[in-house]
Structures are given as C-alpha cells and as structure tokens.
Amino acid sequence: MRVVVRLAEALGAEELLDISAAHVDSCLYHGRAPLDFAERLAADGATVVVPTTLNVSSLDLLHPDLYRGDPEEGLLARRLMDAYVGMGCRPTWTCAPYQLEERPAFGEQIAWAESNAVAFANSVLGARTDRYGDFVDICAAVTGRAPAAGLHLDRNRRATVVFRLGGLAPELYTSSLLPHVLGTLIGAVVGNRVPVIDGLPDPPGEDWLKALGAAAASAGSVGMFHVVGATPEAPTLDAALGGHQPAEVVVVAPDDLRRTRDRLNTARLDGATGDALATVSLGTPHYSVAEFGRFVEALGGRRVHPEVDVYISTGRGVLSEVEERGWAEILRSVGVTIVTDTCTYVTPILADTTGPAMTDSAKWAYYAPGNLGVEVVLGSTSECAESAVAGRVVLDEAIWATGSHDG
C-alpha cells in the first residue's frame, strides 16, 4: 500500500480507487531485483485480492527445449513465475490478456501493465487503466487499489492530436502492415498524448487495433488511442476530442508511412545476394486465432524453406483452439515452431541470430535489434509467408504508391 500511495502522490492524485482486475508484467525475469521483490511479497503472505493475469515470462513451459539461454537464469526465471502463481495470479503467460475468455467491460477500472495490453484495454475495450509498470502492477493487485489519475479519469481520455489518412493505395488500406507502420508513426509523434485516427474507409477489426496500439506504445508511450467509428469512445471525431479543438492535426501520406517502414527495416536489402532469410518471427503481441487462420491460408500447405526458421508466439488458450482446428498440426508439419508463455524478442529462442529476421510486427521490429542483435525486415503477414517459403525476402513495394482514396 505504501508503494501505491507514493505513486498516487507523485501523480497528484487526490484519492485511490477500487480496481476489479490486474495484469502483471513483473513476472518477466530481468535480473535479481524483480525476483527478490516477488519472493519478499510471497514470504510476507501477500495474495492478490482481484482476478490477476500474468504477462509473458522468460520461459516456454510447454516447450522447454526451445530455451537457449543460461540454465541458471532459467531456474531463476522459473522461481519468479512460481512466486507470482503462489500469490494467486493466474498462470496465463500472455501479453494479450484481452484474448482470454474473460476480459474487462466498458468503464471497468483495472490496473494493467504491458504496454500493448494497456492500449488495447483503454482504446478497444473502453476499460480504464493507467500505463502501469513492474512492481506497481502486483502492488495494485494485492491491495485492490490504484491512484485516481491518468487514464482512469475522463478528462485525460480525450484525444488531442488528429491523424488524417489521405492518398493511400487501396491495397495499403487492406494490408496487415498498415496498422503497424501507422502506429509506429503515431507513437513517434504523440509521445504519451492521446491520438485519434480519422479517415479509414472501413472500421477495422480487433487484430488491426491490437497491432496499432502495440506499435504506438512501443515507438511512443501511448496508453490510449481512438479510431473514429471503430473504438467505443469515438463514435464521431467530435466525441473523441471531447468537444475541444485538437492541439495538432497530422495528415498522413504514403511517403510518411513508407519512411516509417524503412526506419524499422535494419537489414540491408540490395538484392545483390538474393536477400537470403534466416528467421521469420510472428506473434508480437501473441497471435490470435484469426491471425493463425490467415497465416495458414497464406502458406497454402507449402513447406517452409529448409534454411528458414519460422516461429509463432501465442497464448495457451489460443493454442488450444488452434490445435482443435487442426492448424497447429498443419503448421508443425510444414516447418513452423509454435512458442507459448513468452516472446522471441525477450527470450533466447531463435536458432540463428546472425542472419536477417523477418516479422509482421512493428513491436518485434522495434525491439529485436537491440535485444537480440538481429537485422530485421518488416513485412505484411502474406509477405512473411511468401518469404518463409522462398527462403529470401519477398516484398510488395507497389502498395506504397499514391492511391485515389482521399481518406
């Protein structure tokens, strides 16, 4: 409670509020400090008082042979996981708790950590959480309280920056790549302000919104966004702005998006060596059932090139449904490795970190070069599938041309 109260004071909160759920990011092993903190709480008899889910860990408990890290660190990571389960947290081990069967309702006050989950909860579900970090998340879960500040409050949830889309090719509007590059651009511009997107020809689905939020939260500190006509607090642009004038309006052109994509591409693609590929990593945030279906369709039963390792990260609940549909067996039979409980940019799983890695996730592309030292190529899901089969990078540059849609 001292931690929660001190945070409230730092945020200028006048009171605490009751929360109904929590999501803990502190279960990812980053050294002894998180472990000491968790084991101190557990030894003191701490237990969570609200339903609490757990973010990705540093181990895949279902596929332990995938771990390529230091064995001693692996044991410490397991102790950290056990400490949180011992405090009553659910062993969900997913960065996408909104894909679980039970998820927060509109207006519900919660305390979630994990940046993409925070953005999704606020923006897509209309639940209310600030952008909590390690240690605060479990303290909120144990006390059932959080500061009445930040995105918990009405006044901080309205948009202040408008992003208008214009002149994009029709193919880019339908590409899975758009929310990733758009989210990265938005995050770099707004920081921790609340943006609103206006001008999409059709309301996007949850996977599109998930990708946008994850990218914006990685490139910036976005904890909430609005999409006019798609997110619950933005039926109109005026509603998203709370009746105020925007502080800034940004018109997004094809060249802006292409430059953003190019900044995420750290691998040199000159065609001289055939742009050989070593790895394809998907599922950051964790793949949904629908995303698995789209990748299975994109592969079309073709085998992955023998010199390319393909990984898809997902949550246990999604994996169960994917197995029931027969897709897991299909994917494994053509050379795809499914990863659970963790993510390939935070845990040493990749067999080859010397060759270029391709991903359909802006978040993975943003963090993997620094975390793993790999060169990255960002592509759409279909481009990743084609590249995995071909054994080399295959990109469709035509989608970046100026289109006739005026946004």
N, C-alpha and C positions, 0 to 999 in steps of 0.2 A: 504493500500500500504506500510505503514511503516513496518508492520509485514512481508510482502513478501520480501521487500528489506533487512531487517535484516537477514532473513533466507538465502537469496542469499549470503550475506556477510559471514555468518557462514559456508556456504557450499563452499566458494571460487569461486562462480560463477562470470563470467565476464559480464554477461548480463542477462536480463529476456527474456522469450519467450512467444508468444501468445499461449493460450490453447483454445481448441474448446469445451470442456465439463468438468464437475466436478462431483464427487460423494462425499457426505458429511457424515462423521461418527459422527460429533459433536451433532447430534440430539438424541443420546442415553444419557439419563439422568444419570449423575454420581455425582450430587450434585449441589449446587447453582452457582458455578463458570461458568459452561457451559451455564446455563440459563441466568445469568447476562450478559455474553458476547454476547449471541444471541440477547437478548432484547435490549442491548445497540446499537448493529448494526441496528436492526429493527427501534428503536426510532430515529436514525440518518438518516433514509431513505434509508438504504442500500438495493440494489436489485442485484440479480445475472445477469451477462451480457452474460453468456454462458448457454446452457442447463445443468441443475444440478439435479441429482437424490439424493434421501435420503436413507441412510442406515437404518437398523433396529432401531426401537425406543424401549421405555421401556413399551409400551402398545400394546395390540392387539385390535385395534379399531373395527374390525369386530366381535370379540368375547370378549367383555369387561368383561363378567362373569368369564373368566379364570384367571384374575388378582388376586393374593393372597397377594399382598404387602400392604404397608401402604397407606391408602387413600389419605393422604396429599401429599405423594411423587407422587402418581398417578396424582394428579392435577398439580403438578409442571412439571411432565413429559409431560403432555398434553400441558402446556404452552410453553414448549421448542419446541414441534412439531409444534405448531401453529406459533411460531416465524419464523421458517425456511420456512414454507409454505408461510407466509406473505412476505418473501423476494424473492419469485418467484421460489422456489425449487419445484420439482415435488414430490408429496407425494407417492413415490414408496415403501418406507419402506421395502427394501430388501437388504441383504448382498450380493446378487448375481445379480448386475445390468446388467451383461453380459447375463442374461437370458431374458432381456427385448427385445422387438421387434427391437428397435433402439440401436445399440451399436457401439463403436468406430471402425474405419477402421485401417488397417495396416499402421503404420507410423504416425498416428494421435497423436498430442501432447495433453495430457489431465492432469488433476490433480485429481486423485482418492485417497480417504482414504479407510479404511477397508482392512486389510492385505490380505485376500484371493482374494479380487477383484483386488487389485494391482498386485498380482502374476498372475492372470488369464489374465488381460489386457496386461501386458508386454509379457507373455510367449505364450499364446494361440492365442490372437488376433493380437499381434505384434504392439499394440498401445504403447505409451510411457508415463509413469508416474513414478515419484519417489514414495517412500513409505511415503505418507503424513499422518499427524495425526490431531487430533482435533484442531480447531481454524485456522490452516493454510489452511485446505480444503475450508472453507467458504470464507476466505480472497482471495484465488485464484479465487473462483467463482465470487466474487464481482468485482475484478479487471480484470479478464480475463488474468492474468499473473502468471507465475511461474518461479523459478530460472532455468537457463540453466545449470543443474548439475545432478549428479547421473544417473539414468537410462533413462533420457531424451537424453543422449549423446551416440553416437556409441561406444566409447571406453570403456564404463562401462557396456555394454550389452553382451560382450563375456564371455563364460564360462571359469573358471579357475580350476574347480575340476570335474573330470570324475568319475561317478559311473557305474561300470560294473556289470551286473547281471549274476550269474552263479550257476548252480546246483539246481535250484528251481524245485519243483514238478510241473508238468503241471497244476494241479488243483489250485496251488497258482497263477500262471500267469493269470488264468481266474477268480479268486476270487475278489470280490469287496473290500476285505480287503487289497490287495497288495498296492495300491497307498497310503493308509492311513499310514501303518507301514513304507513303504519306504520313504514317505515324512517326517515322524517324524524322522527317522534315518538321512536323508539328512539334515534337519534343524539343528539337534544337532551337526552335523559335520561341516557344512559350515558357520554357523552364517549368515552374510549378503553377503557372496560371491555368485557368480552365478554358479550353478552346471549344468552338462549335464548328462543325463542318456543314456547309450548305452547298447544294448543287449536285448531289448524287442523283442519277436518273431513276434508281430504284432503291428501296430500303434494303440495306444489307442484312445478312444473317448473323448469327452469334459467332461463328468462326471468323468472319470478316472483322467483327467488332473486337473479338479477342486479339487478333493479330494487330490491329491498330493500337489498342491500348498497351499491349506488351512492347511494341516498338516505341511509342511515345514515352512510356515510363522508363525505358532504357536510355534513350537519347536525351531525355529531359527528366523532370521529376513530376510528371503528370500523374495526378491521382484521380482525375475525373475529366471526362470529355462528353460532348453532346454531338449527336448526328441528327439533323433536322428530319423529322418524320420517322425516325428509327429508334431512338432511345427515349425512355419513358418521361423524362423531364424536358423534352424538346419536341413537342408536337408541332411547334412553329419556331421560327427564328426568334421572334419577339419573346416567346416563353423561355427559350434557352438563355436569352440575355436578361431575363427578369425585368423586362420593360425599360432597360437602360440602353444607351448608345454604346457600341463597342469601343474599347480603347484602341483597337487596331484591326484593320481588315487586310488580309493577305490573299492575293489572287494566285492560285497555284497553276502553273503552266507545265506542259510536258517536259520542258528542259529542266525545270526545277526538280521534278521527280527523277529524271534520268541522272542528274548530277548527284542527287542523294543516293541513288542506287550505286553509282560509280564510287562514291566515298566509302561505301560498305564493302565493295569488292577490293580486297587487298591482294588477291592473286593477279599476276601479270598475264593477261590473255593477248598474245600477239599472233597466235595461230602457227608460229614457226615450228613448234614441237607437237602440234596437234592438240594442245591444251589437255594433256592427259590428266586424269582424275584419280585420286586415291580413295576419297571418302565422300559419302552423302549422309548428312545427319538431319533428320526431321523430328518434329515433335517438341519444339520450344516456343510457347508453352506446350504441355503434353497434348498429343494428338487426341482429337475427339473421334467418336465412332464414324461420323460423317467424313472426317478427313482421311481416316483409314480407307473408307469406301472409295474416295476419289483417287487415292494413290493406287489402290488395287486396280481400278478401272484404267488409270493412266499406264500402268505396267502391261495390262492386257495379257497376262500369262507369260510374258517374256522373262527370261532369266537375266539376273544382274550380271554384268561383265565380271569375269573371274578376278580381275585385278582391282575391283572396286568394292569397298566395304560399305554396306548400307545399314544405318541404324535408325530406328523409330522409337522415340521415348514416349511413354504414356502412363496413365494411372492404372491401378489394378482393376478398378471397376470397369473401365473402358476395355481393358484387355479381356476380361471375362466375356463381355458381349462380342468382341471381335472373334474370340475363339468359338463362341456359339454359332456365329455366322459362317464359320469356316475360313475366314480371311487370314487368321494367324497361320494356319497350316499352309495356305496358298503362298503367303509371303515367305515363310521359312523355306518352303520348297524351291523358291526361285533365288534364294540367297540373301534374304533380308533378316537382320537381327533385331528383335524387339527388346527394348530396355524398359524396366519399370523401376519405380521408387526413387529415381534420381534423374539426372540430365547429363548428357555427354560433354557439356562445356564446363561442368563443375567437378566431375569425377573422372579419373583416368580410365577410360574405357576404349577409346579409339586405338586400333591396332597400328595405325600409321599416322603420325603427326608431321611427317616430313613432306608429304605430297599435298596438293591442293584439296580442300574440302568444300563441298557444295551444300547449300542449305536453302530451304524455303522460308526461313525465319530470320527477320531482321534482328531480333534479340540475340539469336545464336551468332549471327554475323557480327554483331556489335561487341560481344564479349569474348568469343572464342580466340581471336588473335592474341589478346592479352593473357587469357587464362591458359591456353594450350600452345601458343606459338605457331598456330597453323595459318596458312594463307587461305582466304575464304572467297567463294563466289556465291552471290545471292541470286537465286532464280525462282521462278514460279514452281508450283508442285509438279506440273506437267514437264517443265524443263528439267527438273531434278530427276524425274522418271526416265526421260529420254537420255539424259547424260549417264545415269546409272547403267543403262543397257548398252550404250555406245562405248563406255569407258573413257569418254572425253567430254569436255564441257560443251553443251548444246544450248544456245540462247537464241531467242526470237527478238531481234532488235527492232522489228517492224512496229511493235506495239508502242514504241516511244515516239512515233511520228505524230504530228498535229492532226487531230480529228476534227470533224464537223460539229460535234456536240458542243454547245456553248455553255454547258454547266448550269 
